[in-house]
Amino acid sequence: MSRNCPHAACTAGILRSPGPRIRNRGVCRPTEILEARHRMDAPPTSSARRKVARISTAGKATEPSPDAVLIRRTLAEIGPVADKVTSYFYALVFTGHPELRAMFPAAMDVQRDRLLKALLTAAEHIDDPDVLLPYLRRLGTGHRKYGTLPQHYPAVGEALIHALTRYAERSWGPETEAAWVRAYTSISQIMIDAAAEDELKSPAWWHAEVVSHDLRTPDIAVLTVRPDQPYPFLAGQYTSLETPWWPRVWRHYSFASAPRQDGLLSFHVKAVPAGWVSNALVRRARPGDVLRLGPPAGSMVVDHSTDNGMLCLAGGTGIAPIKALIEDVAGHGERRPVEVFFGARSDSDLYDKDTLLGLQRSHPWLSVRPVVGDGLAGQLPQAIGEHGPWNSYDAFISGPPGMIRSGVDALKRIGIPGERIRHDALEELAGVAG
């Protein structure tokens, strides 16, 4: 430990390692701090233990931990200058570790703040393991497709600490820095462990050949692909997809069917303005082209342990995972009531209506109600309010983020508790458009 080092993690004695100590004229770098903490196997000190969240038996934080309080003060301070923090963070990553640049898209305006936002989101929920652990495990397994390795995490942590030090001047200090080091160490270790476990059972990505390309409207295509090896997933989940025309640019798309015996996968894609991936898939992809798929993700799946009815709201291409859920219920031989409200701005945008009405004719427990009109975020909630009651139903919502937000509010108002409302994470939906 150096007397000259200004970092709280060093002055608190955190920098210790069974291996040779790295010196830089008596001053440590945050990379060394994080590398040292990754190598530490000993339990935390008593002072560190006092700073973890106090969790109730129900798994929820009863009060914010000291670390969480410090972290949230930092987040509040950097909020107004988030763009500057993001730019500085990436500049530090790429100048300090230029070998990492190849892991990111050529045009960073597409990637923008995703990595930093994910880290800050994780830190914000440091007291809530029910939210934090699944989120980080999904990030850890998903980042395998980028080629992320354990040795990359200290470099990112170094940039994070330096960026926060510069732009959180009022709230920053030794205790705050120590809290962030502890949080990042925990966050990165969970991600590293999840990736290591996933590596034992799954590839980092799958190659998938396009076998059909059905243009349903000028802007919407249904793609069917054949993965090069078995691809396990659940109806209602989604994956990340990369095209050969935009390397390292990934976008999320939901599976449009339940798992099939032939192993084929289908996606509904709408080309959006300036959407690199979506326009390539709709206007350029053809049978024979090979895409890359990341691992499946998402928890908007059917609970087959209950016979609750299912209320499904879908806007635009959000009908894709709802269709998969219908097929899943049918495949399990269930006869629970399934009510589907399918919204679009015009009749021509109800591109999968015939398929849904065909499913309705085959399954008497299924009801499909198209909803047409501008202001999708208001139309669908209004439509469900005209029917019901829905108090014995589980709800599933898929579509644009605005529609999901208004849909969740409307469903809660009519008596469906939040724990029975399922939808994809809104922060991930931001990656769908494009």
N, C-alpha and C positions, 0 to 999 in steps of 0.2 A: 504494500500500500504506500502510495506516495503522498507526502505532505503537500506537494504542489498541485495535486489533482483537484479540480473544482467539483467533480461529480460526487453527488451524495452517496451513490452506490459504493464508491471506493472508500470514502471517508467512514462509511458505516461498516466497513470490513467485508462487504459483499464480494469484492474481487479476490477470490482465492481459488486455486486450482491445483489438482494433484500433479499437473504437468508443469513444464517450465513457464515462468511468468514472462509475459511479453512486455517489454519496456519501450517507451518512446520519450526519451529525455525526461523521465520521471513523471510523465503525465499519461494517464490511460485514456483510451478512446472508448466510447460506448460499445463499440464492437467487442472490445475485450471484456467489458462488463458482462455483456449478454452471452458471449462464448463461455465465460467462466461460470455463469449461473447455469447454463445448459449442462455443464459437466458436474455440477454439484448434485450429489446423491443424498446428502445429509438432510434431516428434517429442518424446517425453518426455525429460526430463533424465536424465543418467546415474544419479542417485540414484533416480529413479522407475523406471528400467529394472531396477535391482537388486532392486526390490521386486515384480516380476512373478513368476509361478510358474515354477519350473524344470521344463520338460516333457521327458520322455524321447522318443526317436524313436518309441516305440509310442503316443504321445499321452497318456500318463498322467503325473501329477505324481510325480516321484521323491522329493520331499520338500516339505513345505509352504513356501510363500513367506513372507517376513516379513509381508506384508499379510494373508495367509490366517491366520497365527497370531494377529495382533491382532484380526481380525474374529471368529474363533472364540472368543476370550476374551470378547469383547463378547456374543456369542450365548449363551455359557454363563452369563454373569452375568444377562442379562435373562430367561432361561428361566423362573425361578420367578415372575416378575412380568409374564408375557407379556400378561395381560389389561389391566393398567394401562398398559403400553406401547402396546397397541393403542388403548385409549380416548384416551390423550393424543395419539397420532399423528393420529387422525381429527379430534380437536378442533382441533389445529393446522391441519390442511388446511382445514377448513370455516370456522374463524374468520378465518384469514389470507387465504383465497381462497373466499369464499362462492359465487362463480359456479360452483365445481366441485361443489357439493352436488347440483345437478340431474342429475349424471351417475351418482349412486348411488341405490339403492332407497330408497323412502320410509321403510321400517323397516330400520334398520341391523343388527338382530339377524340378519337373513338374510345380509347381506353379511359382517358381522363382520370377521374378520381376514384375508380373502383377499388384499387388495392388499398389506398389510404382510407377510403370510406369504410371498407370492411373492417380494417383494424380499429377505427374509431368506434364503429358500431359495437364491435366485440367488447371494447373497453367500457363503453357506456353500460353494458349489461353484465359487468363483472360480478355483481351481487346476485344474479339470477341464473343459477345453473340449469334450470329447466329450459331456458331460452339459449343460454350461452353454449352449452355442450353440443347439442345437435347442430347449431349454427357453425361452430368451429370444426366439428368433425366433417361436415359437408364441405366447408372451405378446404380443409386439408386434403380430402380425397379428390375434390375437384381440381385443385392446383397441381395435381400430378400431371395433368395433360399439358401444362405449360413447361414441364421439365423441372419443376421446383424440387430442390434437394435440401436436406437439413442444414447444410453449410450456407445456404442463401439467407436464412432467417436473421442471423446477426447483422448482416449488411443492411437489411430492411429496418431492423430495430435501431441501428445507428442513425439512419436517416430520419426515422420517426422522432427520436429523442432530440436531435439537433433542430428539426423543424419546429417542434413544440417549444424548445428553449428560446428560439428566436421570436416566435409570434405570440407566446403566452407570457409576456414579461411580467404582468401584474400578479398572476397567480403562480408563477414558477418559483421554485426554491428547492432546497435539498430534500425536504419531505415529499414534495410533489414529484420530483424526479425519481426518487426511490419508489414511490407508488406506481409510476408508469413503468419502471424497469420490472417491478414484480408482476404487474399486469401483463406486459408484453411477454415476459418469460413464461408465464402460465399459458397465455394464448398460443404462443408459438409451439410450446411443447405438446399441447393437445392436438394441434394440427399435424405436427410431425408424427405423433403416435398414430393418429387416424390414418395418415398416408401409409405408414409402415404396415399396419394391419390390412389395409385395402390391397396393398401390393401382393400379399400372399394369396389373394383370391381373384383379383381382377386386373386386367391390363389398364394402363394409364389412359388409353383411348381405343376406340374401335374404328376401323375403316368400314365404310358402308357405300355400296354401289347403288346409284339411282336405277331402279328398274321400271318406274313409270312416273310420268309428269303430266298431271291432268289440270289444265288451266280452266278453272271454274268460272272466273270473271276476268276482266282485263288485269286485275291486280291481285287475284287470289289463286294460288295453285295448291293442289294436293300432291305431295311427293311420297312415293313409296320406295324404301331402300332395303337392301339386303346386307346386314352386317357380316363381316368376315369371320366372326365367331359368335357363339351364343351370347345374347344380350339380355340379362335378367332385369325385369322391371315390373312395377305394379301399375294397373290402370289408374289414371289420374296423375301420374308423375310426369316429369319433363326431363329434358336433357339439354346439354349445350352442344352447339353444332358449328363446325368450321368448314368453309368452302375452300377449294383450291385457288380461287381468285383473290381472296383476302386472307393470306396466312396470318395466324395468331389472333384473328378477330373472331370471337366466339359469341353466339347469341343463343338465348334459351327458346326452346320450342317444346310444346306438350305433345305427348304421344296421342294420336287420334284414334287408337283402337286398344282393346285389351290385348295381352300377349297372345300371339297366334301360333298355331302348330307349325306353320311353315317358317317361322322366325322373322317374317318381314315386319318392318316398322313404317308407320305412316305419320305425316306431319301436314298441318294446314298452315300455309305461309301467306301473309299479306304484304305486298310491297309497299313500303312507306317512303315518303319523301326523304331523300338523302340517306336511305337505309342501304348500306353497302351489302350486307349479307342477305337481307330480305329481297332486294332487287336482283341480286345474283341468282337466288334460288327460284324466283318467279320467272325471270326473263331470260336467264342464261343456262340454267341447269338442264341437262337432258339425260335420257337413259345412257348408262355407261360411265357417267361422271362419278368420281369417288369423293365422298365427303368424309369428315372425321367427326366422331361422336364422343363426348365426354361421358362420365358415369351418370346414371339416373339419379334424380333428386326429387324432393317434394313429398308432402304428407297429406295431400288432398286425395285420400284413398278411402275405399268403402270399408266400414267396420262390419265384418261378416258375423260378429258375435251378437249382433242385435238385429231386430226386425223393424227398427224405426223406419218410417217413411223417409224419402229423400226429396228435398226441394232443391232444384238445380237452376241457377241463373247463369246464362252465358251471353256474352256480347261479342259480336264479330267472330273472329277465329277462336275465341274462347270456347266455342262449341266443341272443339277437338277433344279436350280431356273429358268433357261431359259425355260425349258419345262413347268414349272408352269406359266410363263408369257404367253406362247403361249396358254395354256388352258384358262387363264384369258381373253385374247382377244377374243377367240372363244366363251367363255361363255357370253360375253357382246354383241355378235352378230355383232362385228365390222369386217370391211373388209380392214382395213389399211394394207399396205404392211409390212410384217415381214420377214427380211432376217437374217438367222442364219448361222454363221460360227462355226463349231464344230471341235475343234482341238484335236489330240491325237498323241502319238509317233508311234503307229502302228495300223493296221486295227483291231487287236484284242482288242485294247483299246477303240474302238468306240462301246462300249458295249450297247448303247441305240440307235444305228443308225436305226434299224428297226422300233422302236417306232416313231422316228422323221420322217422317210420317210412315215410311215403310216399317221401321222398327215398332212404331205405335200400333200398326195393324197386326203385327206378329205377337205383341205382348200386351194383353189387356190391362196389366198393372201400370202401363206407361201412358202418360199424357203429355203431349207436346203443344205448347202455345207460342206461336210466333208473335213478336212484339215489334212493330215497325214505327219509327219516328225519330226525329232529331232529339238530341239531348238524351243519349242513352243512359247517362248516369241517373236521370230522373225517371225515365220511362219504365225501366224494369222494376224498380222498387214500387212504383205506383201500381203496376200491373199485379204484382203479388199481393198487394194490399186489398185488391178487389176479390181475392179468392181466399181459401183457407177454411178453417183455422190451421195453423202450422205448428202449434205448441208441441206436437209429438213427432216432429220431423227433424232430421239432421239436414243442414244446409251446406251447399257447395256453390262457390262463386268463381267464375273464370271470365276474364276479359280485361279491358283497360283498367289501369290503377284507379282512375276516378270513379269508374263504375263499381269497382270492388269496395271502395271506401263508402260510397253512398249506399251500396247494397248491404254492407255489414250494419250500418246505422239503422237502416230500415228493418232489417231482420230482428235486431235487438228490440226495436220499438214494438214489434208485433209479438214479442214474447219468446223468441228463440235465444237461449243463453249463448254467450260468446264461445264457451267451450264446445258447442255443437255446430259452430260455423267454421267451415274449412275453406281455405283459399291459399294460393301460392303467395310466398312472401313478397311484399310490395317492393322491397329494395332490389329483388331479383327481377321483377317484372320490368324494371327500368331498362334492363338489357334486352328485352324482347323486341322493342321497336328498334329496328336497324338491321 
